[in-house]
Amino acid sequence: MSARTSDNDEHHISPQQTIQPFEWLTSPSSLLTLLQEHVLRQQHTDENITLAQQQRPLQALHVGCGSSTVGEFLVQSVGFSKVINVDCDHDTMQRMEDRWNQRSLSIISSSDATDACLMSSRMEFLTLDFTKEHLPDKYIDSFDLVLDKSTLDCTLCSDTATAALLVECYRTLRSDGGVYMVISFHELDLLLPLLQNLPGAQWTVTHTTMERQVEQFPMTSDPSRRGSTVKAQESFPSSEPSHNNNHNSKKSLNVLIARRSCVLDGYGNNIATSTLDFDAVYSHVHRVNDRWFQEQQPLLTKLRIHELKEAFEKISDIESNNSTDGGGVSLEEAFPILFTEAEREHLTFDHFLEDWEAFVQTHEGLGDGKTLTLETAIAFLTEMQ
């Protein structure tokens, strides 16, 4: 059992500690075919993999796991000997670990506490923020599978977070065929160059798609105890699509498989390094993101320019009627004009000020930099994209 769980309370978890598992994007069982084809089968069909490598126990890292039961599925149904679940939410990790310890007791048909302890030890739950810290060095070049179920999606609004995630996934992936598997709702035009051209990465990236399959956990009548009983969770949720789901639940998902490859010297020794240059990866992520947004979601379209012109003319008319100086629009007034409501959910006013200050420093003739004209606004947005 976990060192954090005492013998006296490992059988008594209060309702406040229980947790209802949640699967983002798709159910664990929907991943089985992908795992069989790209991880399990490769262990036996790749001519470059030795017999010893084929027979070694499989280990997996689940990044950004949250309250997902993918780790349980990998251990119980797929046969992984060890799964490390990582998330930055300490409370969720503690509660999922408590859940697994209890589940281990039910999996072992006998009352042998030793067997239950061995089953429990096949999963670990670590609280970690990849932007600030690394997994212990013992996990370098360690995992046959690093599973990313929409965690990369969540980092794409931050170049730093994306770079940190990719560097850590590569660092811990086995250099002799380990697979980084990304399940994503993002566009392939963004994801494929992000992984294919990752600086320093020695891997081959392929792509496929899968239908999203929404999991359905059994629910108890008492909301405080949902997900708390082992009996209600004895089998994994059905991967059959729900007829009550909206069209988003049927959307196809992109799956990227990045397989690391050996780098052999003249003597046949694998000399591949697991360390990527963070600054190079960060610059690459920034370039790919910028290029994709410029091509696919440009800030400036003909319609957007027309709307900006109308907004600035409206404010100019108001200022003329009020006999005020029509020298431009204040930054506070400009912010909701320049960015849509959806864009402002990700770009705060403070972030806008930082970008604007950087723009002012590199452009002459903007006066005190406290107001924008239509021409300045268009130049600013052009540079931002």
Secondary structure in CASP SS format (residue, H / E / C, confidence):
PFRMAT SS
TARGET T0000
AUTHOR 0000-0000-0000
METHOD secondary structure of the structure
MODEL  1
M C 1.00
S C 1.00
A C 1.00
R C 1.00
T C 1.00
S C 1.00
D C 1.00
N C 1.00
D C 1.00
E C 1.00
H C 1.00
H C 1.00
I C 1.00
S C 1.00
P H 1.00
Q H 1.00
Q H 1.00
T C 1.00
I C 1.00
Q C 1.00
P C 1.00
F C 1.00
E C 1.00
W C 1.00
L C 1.00
T C 1.00
S C 1.00
P H 1.00
S H 1.00
S H 1.00
L H 1.00
L H 1.00
T H 1.00
L H 1.00
L H 1.00
Q H 1.00
E H 1.00
H H 1.00
V H 1.00
L H 1.00
R C 1.00
Q H 1.00
Q H 1.00
H H 1.00
T H 1.00
D C 1.00
E C 1.00
N C 1.00
I C 1.00
T C 1.00
L H 1.00
A H 1.00
Q H 1.00
Q H 1.00
Q H 1.00
R C 1.00
P C 1.00
L C 1.00
Q E 1.00
A E 1.00
L E 1.00
H E 1.00
V E 1.00
G C 1.00
C C 1.00
G C 1.00
S C 1.00
S C 1.00
T C 1.00
V H 1.00
G H 1.00
E H 1.00
F H 1.00
L H 1.00
V H 1.00
Q H 1.00
S H 1.00
V H 1.00
G C 1.00
F C 1.00
S C 1.00
K E 1.00
V E 1.00
I E 1.00
N E 1.00
V E 1.00
D E 1.00
C C 1.00
D C 1.00
H H 1.00
D H 1.00
T H 1.00
M H 1.00
Q H 1.00
R H 1.00
M H 1.00
E H 1.00
D H 1.00
R H 1.00
W H 1.00
N H 1.00
Q H 1.00
R H 1.00
S H 1.00
L H 1.00
S H 1.00
I H 1.00
I C 1.00
S C 1.00
S C 1.00
S C 1.00
D C 1.00
A H 1.00
T H 1.00
D H 1.00
A H 1.00
C H 1.00
L H 1.00
M H 1.00
S H 1.00
S C 1.00
R C 1.00
M E 1.00
E E 1.00
F E 1.00
L E 1.00
T E 1.00
L C 1.00
D C 1.00
F C 1.00
T C 1.00
K C 1.00
E C 1.00
H C 1.00
L C 1.00
P C 1.00
D H 1.00
K H 1.00
Y H 1.00
I C 1.00
D C 1.00
S C 1.00
F E 1.00
D C 1.00
L E 1.00
V E 1.00
L E 1.00
D E 1.00
K E 1.00
S C 1.00
T H 1.00
L H 1.00
D H 1.00
C H 1.00
T H 1.00
L C 1.00
C C 1.00
S C 1.00
D H 1.00
T H 1.00
A H 1.00
T H 1.00
A H 1.00
A H 1.00
L H 1.00
L H 1.00
V H 1.00
E H 1.00
C H 1.00
Y H 1.00
R H 1.00
T H 1.00
L E 1.00
R C 1.00
S C 1.00
D C 1.00
G C 1.00
G C 1.00
V E 1.00
Y E 1.00
M E 1.00
V E 1.00
I E 1.00
S E 1.00
F C 1.00
H C 1.00
E C 1.00
L H 1.00
D H 1.00
L H 1.00
L H 1.00
L H 1.00
P H 1.00
L H 1.00
L H 1.00
Q H 1.00
N C 1.00
L C 1.00
P C 1.00
G C 1.00
A C 1.00
Q C 1.00
W E 1.00
T E 1.00
V E 1.00
T E 1.00
H E 1.00
T E 1.00
T E 1.00
M E 1.00
E E 1.00
R C 1.00
Q C 1.00
V C 1.00
E C 1.00
Q E 1.00
F C 1.00
P C 1.00
M C 1.00
T C 1.00
S C 1.00
D C 1.00
P H 1.00
S H 1.00
R H 1.00
R C 1.00
G C 1.00
S C 1.00
T C 1.00
V C 1.00
K H 1.00
A H 1.00
Q H 1.00
E C 1.00
S C 1.00
F C 1.00
P C 1.00
S E 1.00
S C 1.00
E C 1.00
P C 1.00
S C 1.00
H C 1.00
N C 1.00
N C 1.00
N C 1.00
H H 1.00
N H 1.00
S H 1.00
K H 1.00
K C 1.00
S E 1.00
L E 1.00
N E 1.00
V E 1.00
L E 1.00
I E 1.00
A E 1.00
R E 1.00
R E 1.00
S C 1.00
C C 1.00
V C 1.00
L E 1.00
D C 1.00
G C 1.00
Y C 1.00
G C 1.00
N C 1.00
N E 1.00
I C 1.00
A C 1.00
T C 1.00
S C 1.00
T C 1.00
L C 1.00
D C 1.00
F H 1.00
D H 1.00
A H 1.00
V H 1.00
Y H 1.00
S H 1.00
H H 1.00
V H 1.00
H H 1.00
R H 1.00
V H 1.00
N H 1.00
D H 1.00
R H 1.00
W H 1.00
F H 1.00
Q H 1.00
E H 1.00
Q H 1.00
Q C 1.00
P C 1.00
L C 1.00
L C 1.00
T C 1.00
K H 1.00
L H 1.00
R H 1.00
I H 1.00
H H 1.00
E H 1.00
L H 1.00
K H 1.00
E H 1.00
A H 1.00
F H 1.00
E H 1.00
K H 1.00
I H 1.00
S H 1.00
D H 1.00
I H 1.00
E H 1.00
S H 1.00
N H 1.00
N C 1.00
S C 1.00
T C 1.00
D C 1.00
G C 1.00
G C 1.00
G C 1.00
V E 1.00
S E 1.00
L H 1.00
E H 1.00
E H 1.00
A H 1.00
F H 1.00
P H 1.00
I H 1.00
L H 1.00
F C 1.00
T C 1.00
E H 1.00
A H 1.00
E H 1.00
R H 1.00
E C 1.00
H C 1.00
L C 1.00
T C 1.00
F H 1.00
D H 1.00
H H 1.00
F H 1.00
L H 1.00
E H 1.00
D H 1.00
W H 1.00
E H 1.00
A H 1.00
F H 1.00
V H 1.00
Q H 1.00
T C 1.00
H C 1.00
E C 1.00
G C 1.00
L C 1.00
G C 1.00
D C 1.00
G C 1.00
K C 1.00
T E 1.00
L E 1.00
T C 1.00
L H 1.00
E H 1.00
T H 1.00
A H 1.00
I H 1.00
A H 1.00
F H 1.00
L H 1.00
T H 1.00
E H 1.00
M H 1.00
Q C 1.00
END
